[in-house]
Amino acid sequence: MADEAEAVRLANDSDYGLVGTVVSGDAKRARAVCRRLRTGVTWYNSEQIPLVQASWGGFKHSGIGRELGPWGLAGYLEVKHIIGPVLD
């Protein structure tokens, strides 16, 4: 691999984008690469542990929305507005 830009291009050159992992001795650089990856979840320098408090879902053909956390709950809710006179 020639450089970081090529690595990001190769990683993003996919029809899918569920998860990704970046390993680097430079945490700031790893976070910058994570932001450039088209994945729903990206870990850097850590174990691949899904957190139930955070959303789970991918980009592109990886998934049809988000699960877990408030994003997953939103799919089961319906919004209802009740409007009446300003002064009842």
N, CA, C and O atoms as CSV, one atom per row, in Angstrom:
chain,resi,resn,atom,element,x,y,z
A,1,MET,N,N,0.843,-1.162,0.000
A,1,MET,CA,C,0.000,0.000,0.000
A,1,MET,C,C,0.900,1.241,0.000
A,1,MET,O,O,1.858,1.321,0.769
A,2,ALA,N,N,0.591,2.184,-0.850
A,2,ALA,CA,C,1.464,3.345,-1.023
A,2,ALA,C,C,1.379,4.329,0.138
A,2,ALA,O,O,2.404,4.799,0.631
A,3,ASP,N,N,0.168,4.640,0.575
A,3,ASP,CA,C,0.033,5.643,1.629
A,3,ASP,C,C,-1.348,5.562,2.282
A,3,ASP,O,O,-2.183,4.736,1.914
A,4,GLU,N,N,-1.560,6.432,3.246
A,4,GLU,CA,C,-2.818,6.466,3.996
A,4,GLU,C,C,-4.016,6.742,3.085
A,4,GLU,O,O,-5.067,6.122,3.246
A,5,ALA,N,N,-3.871,7.655,2.144
A,5,ALA,CA,C,-4.973,7.990,1.232
A,5,ALA,C,C,-5.400,6.765,0.429
A,5,ALA,O,O,-6.591,6.544,0.212
A,6,GLU,N,N,-4.424,5.970,-0.010
A,6,GLU,CA,C,-4.754,4.750,-0.755
A,6,GLU,C,C,-5.453,3.740,0.149
A,6,GLU,O,O,-6.395,3.073,-0.282
A,7,ALA,N,N,-5.009,3.621,1.382
A,7,ALA,CA,C,-5.650,2.696,2.323
A,7,ALA,C,C,-7.114,3.079,2.529
A,7,ALA,O,O,-7.986,2.211,2.535
A,8,VAL,N,N,-7.387,4.370,2.696
A,8,VAL,CA,C,-8.770,4.835,2.876
A,8,VAL,C,C,-9.567,4.573,1.603
A,8,VAL,O,O,-10.709,4.118,1.668
A,9,ARG,N,N,-8.975,4.855,0.453
A,9,ARG,CA,C,-9.671,4.624,-0.815
A,9,ARG,C,C,-10.021,3.149,-0.988
A,9,ARG,O,O,-11.140,2.819,-1.380
A,10,LEU,N,N,-9.079,2.268,-0.699
A,10,LEU,CA,C,-9.328,0.831,-0.822
A,10,LEU,C,C,-10.406,0.363,0.165
A,10,LEU,O,O,-11.265,-0.447,-0.184
A,11,ALA,N,N,-10.355,0.870,1.379
A,11,ALA,CA,C,-11.353,0.485,2.386
A,11,ALA,C,C,-12.743,0.958,1.985
A,11,ALA,O,O,-13.724,0.248,2.208
A,12,ASN,N,N,-12.841,2.140,1.401
A,12,ASN,CA,C,-14.141,2.686,1.020
A,12,ASN,C,C,-14.639,2.163,-0.329
A,12,ASN,O,O,-15.800,2.372,-0.682
A,13,ASP,N,N,-13.778,1.492,-1.078
A,13,ASP,CA,C,-14.150,0.963,-2.392
A,13,ASP,C,C,-14.863,-0.373,-2.236
A,13,ASP,O,O,-14.365,-1.420,-2.650
A,14,SER,N,N,-16.031,-0.307,-1.634
A,14,SER,CA,C,-16.822,-1.495,-1.337
A,14,SER,C,C,-18.293,-1.119,-1.380
A,14,SER,O,O,-18.653,0.034,-1.144
A,15,ASP,N,N,-19.134,-2.084,-1.677
A,15,ASP,CA,C,-20.583,-1.844,-1.639
A,15,ASP,C,C,-21.107,-1.857,-0.215
A,15,ASP,O,O,-22.279,-1.563,0.019
A,16,TYR,N,N,-20.254,-2.194,0.733
A,16,TYR,CA,C,-20.680,-2.347,2.121
A,16,TYR,C,C,-19.890,-1.419,3.032
A,16,TYR,O,O,-18.834,-0.912,2.653
A,17,GLY,N,N,-20.407,-1.204,4.226
A,17,GLY,CA,C,-19.719,-0.335,5.168
A,17,GLY,C,C,-20.257,-0.507,6.571
A,17,GLY,O,O,-20.668,0.471,7.196
A,18,LEU,N,N,-20.263,-1.728,7.079
A,18,LEU,CA,C,-20.788,-1.958,8.423
A,18,LEU,C,C,-19.793,-1.499,9.484
A,18,LEU,O,O,-20.108,-0.620,10.286
A,19,VAL,N,N,-18.598,-2.083,9.497
A,19,VAL,CA,C,-17.617,-1.743,10.528
A,19,VAL,C,C,-16.223,-1.647,9.922
A,19,VAL,O,O,-15.964,-2.136,8.822
A,20,GLY,N,N,-15.340,-1.007,10.668
A,20,GLY,CA,C,-13.943,-0.914,10.273
A,20,GLY,C,C,-13.075,-0.815,11.510
A,20,GLY,O,O,-13.563,-0.530,12.604
A,21,THR,N,N,-11.788,-1.052,11.332
A,21,THR,CA,C,-10.828,-0.966,12.426
A,21,THR,C,C,-9.568,-0.282,11.919
A,21,THR,O,O,-9.082,-0.565,10.824
A,22,VAL,N,N,-9.053,0.621,12.739
A,22,VAL,CA,C,-7.800,1.295,12.420
A,22,VAL,C,C,-6.847,1.046,13.584
A,22,VAL,O,O,-7.214,1.225,14.746
A,23,VAL,N,N,-5.623,0.633,13.266
A,23,VAL,CA,C,-4.593,0.427,14.274
A,23,VAL,C,C,-3.426,1.329,13.926
A,23,VAL,O,O,-2.912,1.299,12.808
A,24,SER,N,N,-3.011,2.136,14.899
A,24,SER,CA,C,-1.927,3.081,14.652
A,24,SER,C,C,-1.231,3.425,15.962
A,24,SER,O,O,-1.845,3.373,17.028
A,25,GLY,N,N,0.023,3.769,15.884
A,25,GLY,CA,C,0.755,4.246,17.049
A,25,GLY,C,C,0.443,5.700,17.360
A,25,GLY,O,O,0.856,6.218,18.398
A,26,ASP,N,N,-0.283,6.360,16.469
A,26,ASP,CA,C,-0.640,7.768,16.607
A,26,ASP,C,C,-2.162,7.872,16.711
A,26,ASP,O,O,-2.859,7.799,15.699
A,27,ALA,N,N,-2.676,8.042,17.923
A,27,ALA,CA,C,-4.129,8.050,18.146
A,27,ALA,C,C,-4.820,9.171,17.385
A,27,ALA,O,O,-5.920,8.971,16.870
A,28,LYS,N,N,-4.213,10.326,17.302
A,28,LYS,CA,C,-4.830,11.451,16.583
A,28,LYS,C,C,-4.978,11.117,15.100
A,28,LYS,O,O,-6.009,11.403,14.491
A,29,ARG,N,N,-3.959,10.523,14.537
A,29,ARG,CA,C,-4.001,10.115,13.120
A,29,ARG,C,C,-5.043,9.013,12.918
A,29,ARG,O,O,-5.763,9.019,11.919
A,30,ALA,N,N,-5.128,8.080,13.848
A,30,ALA,CA,C,-6.116,6.998,13.751
A,30,ALA,C,C,-7.530,7.569,13.748
A,30,ALA,O,O,-8.364,7.145,12.948
A,31,ARG,N,N,-7.809,8.522,14.629
A,31,ARG,CA,C,-9.141,9.144,14.660
A,31,ARG,C,C,-9.445,9.869,13.353
A,31,ARG,O,O,-10.578,9.837,12.873
A,32,ALA,N,N,-8.437,10.521,12.776
A,32,ALA,CA,C,-8.626,11.213,11.500
A,32,ALA,C,C,-8.969,10.224,10.395
A,32,ALA,O,O,-9.832,10.503,9.562
A,33,VAL,N,N,-8.305,9.071,10.377
A,33,VAL,CA,C,-8.609,8.042,9.382
A,33,VAL,C,C,-10.015,7.497,9.612
A,33,VAL,O,O,-10.758,7.284,8.654
A,34,CYS,N,N,-10.384,7.269,10.864
A,34,CYS,CA,C,-11.732,6.774,11.175
A,34,CYS,C,C,-12.802,7.691,10.595
A,34,CYS,O,O,-13.801,7.213,10.059
A,35,ARG,N,N,-12.603,8.996,10.697
A,35,ARG,CA,C,-13.584,9.945,10.173
A,35,ARG,C,C,-13.719,9.839,8.659
A,35,ARG,O,O,-14.773,10.165,8.113
A,36,ARG,N,N,-12.682,9.394,7.979
A,36,ARG,CA,C,-12.701,9.292,6.513
A,36,ARG,C,C,-13.291,7.973,6.013
A,36,ARG,O,O,-13.622,7.857,4.833
A,37,LEU,N,N,-13.425,6.989,6.881
A,37,LEU,CA,C,-13.970,5.694,6.476
A,37,LEU,C,C,-15.493,5.750,6.430
A,37,LEU,O,O,-16.128,6.304,7.328
A,38,ARG,N,N,-16.068,5.180,5.389
A,38,ARG,CA,C,-17.523,5.135,5.240
A,38,ARG,C,C,-18.054,3.858,5.884
A,38,ARG,O,O,-18.490,2.935,5.197
A,39,THR,N,N,-18.010,3.823,7.211
A,39,THR,CA,C,-18.505,2.687,7.980
A,39,THR,C,C,-19.412,3.209,9.093
A,39,THR,O,O,-19.228,4.319,9.592
A,40,GLY,N,N,-20.381,2.401,9.466
A,40,GLY,CA,C,-21.297,2.796,10.533
A,40,GLY,C,C,-20.639,2.789,11.897
A,40,GLY,O,O,-20.968,3.613,12.751
A,41,VAL,N,N,-19.721,1.876,12.109
A,41,VAL,CA,C,-18.971,1.787,13.365
A,41,VAL,C,C,-17.500,1.615,12.996
A,41,VAL,O,O,-17.160,0.788,12.150
A,42,THR,N,N,-16.631,2.399,13.633
A,42,THR,CA,C,-15.202,2.251,13.387
A,42,THR,C,C,-14.474,2.287,14.725
A,42,THR,O,O,-14.620,3.233,15.499
A,43,TRP,N,N,-13.701,1.260,14.983
A,43,TRP,CA,C,-12.873,1.204,16.185
A,43,TRP,C,C,-11.467,1.623,15.824
A,43,TRP,O,O,-11.035,1.464,14.682
A,44,TYR,N,N,-10.753,2.160,16.799
A,44,TYR,CA,C,-9.316,2.369,16.596
A,44,TYR,C,C,-8.595,1.976,17.877
A,44,TYR,O,O,-9.008,2.328,18.982
A,45,ASN,N,N,-7.523,1.246,17.698
A,45,ASN,CA,C,-6.647,0.811,18.788
A,45,ASN,C,C,-7.428,0.223,19.966
A,45,ASN,O,O,-7.085,0.482,21.120
A,46,SER,N,N,-8.459,-0.554,19.694
A,46,SER,CA,C,-9.263,-1.129,20.772
A,46,SER,C,C,-9.888,-2.444,20.323
A,46,SER,O,O,-9.834,-2.819,19.152
A,47,GLU,N,N,-10.473,-3.120,21.283
A,47,GLU,CA,C,-11.228,-4.337,20.986
A,47,GLU,C,C,-12.493,-3.963,20.226
A,47,GLU,O,O,-12.986,-2.840,20.338
A,48,GLN,N,N,-13.007,-4.894,19.466
A,48,GLN,CA,C,-14.229,-4.654,18.697
A,48,GLN,C,C,-15.444,-5.042,19.549
A,48,GLN,O,O,-16.015,-6.122,19.398
A,49,ILE,N,N,-15.811,-4.140,20.430
A,49,ILE,CA,C,-16.934,-4.383,21.334
A,49,ILE,C,C,-18.081,-3.447,20.961
A,49,ILE,O,O,-17.934,-2.228,21.059
A,50,PRO,N,N,-19.229,-3.998,20.532
A,50,PRO,CA,C,-20.375,-3.122,20.267
A,50,PRO,C,C,-20.983,-2.639,21.587
A,50,PRO,O,O,-21.117,-3.415,22.534
A,51,LEU,N,N,-21.339,-1.390,21.642
A,51,LEU,CA,C,-21.935,-0.796,22.839
A,51,LEU,C,C,-23.442,-0.652,22.627
A,51,LEU,O,O,-23.880,-0.072,21.633
A,52,VAL,N,N,-24.228,-1.176,23.555
A,52,VAL,CA,C,-25.683,-1.111,23.390
A,52,VAL,C,C,-26.202,0.318,23.500
A,52,VAL,O,O,-27.320,0.596,23.066
A,53,GLN,N,N,-25.425,1.220,24.063
A,53,GLN,CA,C,-25.838,2.616,24.183
A,53,GLN,C,C,-25.652,3.378,22.866
A,53,GLN,O,O,-26.236,4.446,22.682
A,54,ALA,N,N,-24.853,2.843,21.964
A,54,ALA,CA,C,-24.529,3.525,20.714
A,54,ALA,C,C,-25.298,2.888,19.560
A,54,ALA,O,O,-25.757,1.750,19.654
A,55,SER,N,N,-25.429,3.634,18.486
A,55,SER,CA,C,-26.140,3.087,17.321
A,55,SER,C,C,-25.324,1.964,16.687
A,55,SER,O,O,-24.102,1.910,16.825
A,56,TRP,N,N,-26.014,1.080,15.998
A,56,TRP,CA,C,-25.363,-0.008,15.277
A,56,TRP,C,C,-26.033,-0.101,13.925
A,56,TRP,O,O,-27.244,-0.306,13.835
A,57,GLY,N,N,-25.268,0.046,12.902
A,57,GLY,CA,C,-25.782,-0.042,11.541
A,57,GLY,C,C,-24.710,0.452,10.594
A,57,GLY,O,O,-23.770,1.132,11.006
A,58,GLY,N,N,-24.852,0.111,9.331
A,58,GLY,CA,C,-23.802,0.440,8.391
A,58,GLY,C,C,-24.203,1.445,7.346
A,58,GLY,O,O,-25.336,1.924,7.310
A,59,PHE,N,N,-23.246,1.755,6.495
A,59,PHE,CA,C,-23.452,2.632,5.359
A,59,PHE,C,C,-23.619,1.769,4.115
A,59,PHE,O,O,-23.345,0.569,4.132
A,60,LYS,N,N,-24.061,2.386,3.062
A,60,LYS,CA,C,-24.222,1.746,1.749
A,60,LYS,C,C,-25.158,0.535,1.872
A,60,LYS,O,O,-26.269,0.678,2.382
A,61,HIS,N,N,-24.739,-0.638,1.424
A,61,HIS,CA,C,-25.613,-1.823,1.442
A,61,HIS,C,C,-25.542,-2.597,2.762
A,61,HIS,O,O,-26.048,-3.716,2.844
A,62,SER,N,N,-24.932,-2.025,3.777
A,62,SER,CA,C,-24.831,-2.694,5.081
A,62,SER,C,C,-25.934,-2.177,5.997
A,62,SER,O,O,-25.725,-1.254,6.783
A,63,GLY,N,N,-27.067,-2.764,5.887
A,63,GLY,CA,C,-28.134,-2.416,6.813
A,63,GLY,C,C,-29.224,-1.552,6.211
A,63,GLY,O,O,-29.110,-1.030,5.101
A,64,ILE,N,N,-30.289,-1.423,6.993
A,64,ILE,CA,C,-31.451,-0.647,6.559
A,64,ILE,C,C,-31.821,0.380,7.620
A,64,ILE,O,O,-32.986,0.763,7.734
A,65,GLY,N,N,-30.867,0.817,8.378
A,65,GLY,CA,C,-31.137,1.776,9.436
A,65,GLY,C,C,-30.201,1.552,10.604
A,65,GLY,O,O,-29.094,1.038,10.443
A,66,ARG,N,N,-30.655,1.940,11.772
A,66,ARG,CA,C,-29.842,1.825,12.971
A,66,ARG,C,C,-30.552,0.998,14.028
A,66,ARG,O,O,-31.772,1.065,14.181
A,67,GLU,N,N,-29.765,0.220,14.749
A,67,GLU,CA,C,-30.246,-0.547,15.890
A,67,GLU,C,C,-29.538,-0.036,17.129
A,67,GLU,O,O,-28.543,0.680,17.027
A,68,LEU,N,N,-30.034,-0.391,18.276
A,68,LEU,CA,C,-29.460,-0.068,19.578
A,68,LEU,C,C,-29.535,1.433,19.874
A,68,LEU,O,O,-29.719,2.253,18.975
A,69,GLY,N,N,-29.388,1.761,21.141
A,69,GLY,CA,C,-29.435,3.150,21.579
A,69,GLY,C,C,-30.738,3.831,21.184
A,69,GLY,O,O,-31.667,3.158,20.737
A,70,PRO,N,N,-30.829,5.130,21.336
A,70,PRO,CA,C,-32.059,5.854,20.991
A,70,PRO,C,C,-32.371,5.782,19.506
A,70,PRO,O,O,-33.536,5.902,19.125
A,71,TRP,N,N,-31.364,5.587,18.650
A,71,TRP,CA,C,-31.595,5.491,17.216
A,71,TRP,C,C,-32.378,4.233,16.876
A,71,TRP,O,O,-33.239,4.262,15.998
A,72,GLY,N,N,-32.095,3.143,17.549
A,72,GLY,CA,C,-32.825,1.903,17.310
A,72,GLY,C,C,-34.228,1.961,17.857
A,72,GLY,O,O,-35.151,1.421,17.249
A,73,LEU,N,N,-34.407,2.600,18.983
A,73,LEU,CA,C,-35.731,2.736,19.589
A,73,LEU,C,C,-36.650,3.592,18.727
A,73,LEU,O,O,-37.857,3.352,18.695
A,74,ALA,N,N,-36.114,4.567,18.040
A,74,ALA,CA,C,-36.922,5.487,17.229
A,74,ALA,C,C,-37.763,4.748,16.190
A,74,ALA,O,O,-38.849,5.210,15.837
A,75,GLY,N,N,-37.282,3.619,15.700
A,75,GLY,CA,C,-38.028,2.849,14.711
A,75,GLY,C,C,-39.322,2.252,15.240
A,75,GLY,O,O,-40.180,1.844,14.458
A,76,TYR,N,N,-39.471,2.198,16.556
A,76,TYR,CA,C,-40.666,1.627,17.166
A,76,TYR,C,C,-41.625,2.690,17.686
A,76,TYR,O,O,-42.668,2.363,18.252
A,77,LEU,N,N,-41.281,3.948,17.500
A,77,LEU,CA,C,-42.092,5.039,18.029
A,77,LEU,C,C,-42.878,5.722,16.926
A,77,LEU,O,O,-42.469,5.726,15.765
A,78,GLU,N,N,-44.003,6.294,17.299
A,78,GLU,CA,C,-44.782,7.103,16.378
A,78,GLU,C,C,-44.951,8.483,16.988
A,78,GLU,O,O,-45.197,8.625,18.185
A,79,VAL,N,N,-44.816,9.485,16.154
A,79,VAL,CA,C,-44.975,10.859,16.617
A,79,VAL,C,C,-46.421,11.281,16.420
A,79,VAL,O,O,-47.020,11.026,15.375
A,80,LYS,N,N,-46.974,11.929,17.440
A,80,LYS,CA,C,-48.346,12.423,17.345
A,80,LYS,C,C,-48.383,13.838,17.885
A,80,LYS,O,O,-47.859,14.112,18.965
A,81,HIS,N,N,-48.998,14.730,17.139
A,81,HIS,CA,C,-49.164,16.112,17.575
A,81,HIS,C,C,-50.621,16.328,17.907
A,81,HIS,O,O,-51.497,15.894,17.158
A,82,ILE,N,N,-50.899,16.992,19.018
A,82,ILE,CA,C,-52.259,17.414,19.372
A,82,ILE,C,C,-52.214,18.936,19.485
A,82,ILE,O,O,-51.472,19.491,20.296
A,83,ILE,N,N,-53.013,19.593,18.665
A,83,ILE,CA,C,-52.987,21.054,18.605
A,83,ILE,C,C,-54.370,21.581,18.975
A,83,ILE,O,O,-55.383,21.113,18.455
A,84,GLY,N,N,-54.399,22.534,19.854
A,84,GLY,CA,C,-55.650,23.158,20.257
A,84,GLY,C,C,-55.470,24.659,20.323
A,84,GLY,O,O,-54.415,25.179,19.961
A,85,PRO,N,N,-56.499,25.360,20.785
A,85,PRO,CA,C,-56.373,26.799,20.885
A,85,PRO,C,C,-55.246,27.183,21.846
A,85,PRO,O,O,-54.956,26.457,22.796
A,86,VAL,N,N,-54.619,28.325,21.589
A,86,VAL,CA,C,-53.520,28.781,22.415
A,86,VAL,C,C,-53.997,29.017,23.836
A,86,VAL,O,O,-53.295,28.676,24.788
A,87,LEU,N,N,-55.170,29.589,23.993
A,87,LEU,CA,C,-55.718,29.834,25.308
A,87,LEU,C,C,-56.920,28.936,25.537
A,87,LEU,O,O,-57.997,29.207,25.006
A,88,ASP,N,N,-56.768,27.906,26.293
A,88,ASP,CA,C,-57.883,26.983,26.588
A,88,ASP,C,C,-58.711,27.500,27.720
A,88,ASP,O,O,-59.689,26.863,28.111
